[in-house]
């Protein structure tokens, strides 16, 4: 593969990330609004600000390359955002909904970490030292966000389990059990 072919792939991968980050900028406020946990809401809001910074870093790289960031849609992020929307549109509530939101957010983070690591490896090969530095900053933030989501999941999953148990006990005391009808 010639250096030009690798550079073309690099730009293509950066465009994919740019699209992914911009889709996430639209999704995070919705996730924050849907969350019942204040800590989770604040986490989504903090990550929104970080994501805006990720877009700025990508724009800086595109400017240095003399390229436009536009022209590609990240279908992977589109699917991940859709999965998150399905959780919000489901009939989950409280800590159970928050647990689902965390799962959706962690899938996004893992996708981003993998994508940024892949593009960073290409930047190293192309000797784009400044780009590598910018991309590593983003990788660190994505990793930190995933770690915080993991910690928060432990608390929220426990709370969700307690909520479910209370709900089930309430149903068994009344003798009424509700079932979800599937059409």
N, C-alpha and C positions, 0 to 999 in steps of 0.2 A: 504494500500500500504506500503510495507516495505521500509526502508530507502534506501536499495540497488536499488529498483525499481525507487524511486524518483531520486536517483543519476544517474541512467541510462538515465532517461528522461532528466535530467539536461545536461548531456554530449551531448545527441542527439540534444537538443535545441541549445546548444552552437555551435555544428557543423553546424547547419542550419544557424545561424548568421554568422559564419565564411565564409560559402559559399556566403551568401548574400553580405557581405562586399567586398569580392573579386570580385564578379560580378560587384559591384558598382565601384570598382577601375578601371575596364575596361570601364564602361559606362560614367563616369564623364568627361574624356577628350573629348569624342565625343560630349557630351552635351555642354561643354565649347566652342568647336570649332564651333558648330552650332549656338550659341547665338550671336545676333547682339549687345546687350547691353554690354558695357564694364563692368558695375557693375555686371551683371549676370555672365559674363565669369569669373570675379574675384571671385565671390561667389562660383561657381562650382570648381574653382582651389583651393580655401581655403578649401572647404569641402573634396576635394580629399586628401589633407594633413591630415585633421582630420580623414578621413576614414582609411588611412594608420595607424594612431595611434590607431584606434579602433581594427584593425587587430592585432596590437602588444599587446594590452591589452588582447584580446582573447587568443593569443598565450601564454601570461604569465599565464592565468588561466589554459589553457590546460597543460602547463608544471607543474604547481603546482598539478594538478590532476593526472599527469603521463599518460595523454591521448594524442592521436593524433587528430589534428583538421580536418583531411581529412576524406573523406568517405561519405559525404552527399551533395546533391545538393538542394539548396533552390529553389523550383519551384515557390514560390510566387515572389521572387525577379526576377527570370527569366521572369515571366509574366509582372512585372512592368517595367523591362528594355525593353522588347519587345514593350510595349505600348509607352514608350518614343521614341523608334526607329521609330515607326509608325508616331509620330508627326514630327520627323525630316525628314522622307521620304515623308510626305505629301506636298501639294503645298502651304504651309504657308511660309511667309517671314517676315522679320523685327520684329516689336514689337508683331505681332500676333503669330509668331513662338516662340518668347520669352515667351509669355503668356502660350502657350502650354507646353513649356519646364518647366516652373515654376509649372504648374499643375502636370506634370509627377513627378517632383522632390518632390513636397509636398506629393504625394501619397507614394513615397518611404520613406520619413521621417516619415510619420505616421505609416507605416508598421514597420519600425525600432524601433520607440518609443514603440509601443505595444509589439513587440518581446523582446526588452531589459527589459521592465518593467516586463513581464512575467517571464523571466529567473532570473531577480533580486529577485523576490518574492520566487522563488525556492531556490536561493542561501541563502536567509535569513533563510528559513526553515531548510536548511542543515547546518546552522551556519557557512557559508563560508564568514566571515566578510570582509576579504581582497577582495574577489571576488565582494561582494556587493559594496564596495568602487569603484573598477574599473568600474563596470557596471554602477554605478550612474554617474560617470564622462562622460561616453558615452551618457547616457540619457540626461544629461544637454547639451551636444554639439548638439545632434540631435534636442532637443527642441529649442535651440538658432538658429540653421539653419532654422528650420521651421518658426520661428518668423521673421527672416530676409527675407525669401522668401515671407512671407505674406505682409510685408512692401513693398518689391520690386514689388509685383504683383499689388498693388494699383497704383503705378506710371506707370508700363508697360501696364496694362490694359487700363488706360486712354490714353496713347500714341497709343496703338493698335486701340482703338475706333476712335481717331483722324485720324490715317492713313487710316482706312477703310472709314471714311466719306469723306476724300479728294479724295480717289480713286473712290468712288461712284459718287461724284460730277464731277470729271473729265470725267467719262464715260457718265454721263447724258448731259454734255455740248457738247460732241462730237457726241451725238446721238447714240453711239455704246455701246451696252451692251454685255459683254462677259458672256457666261454661260459655266459651266463645264460640259462636256459630260461624262456620265457614260456608260461604256462598258458593 
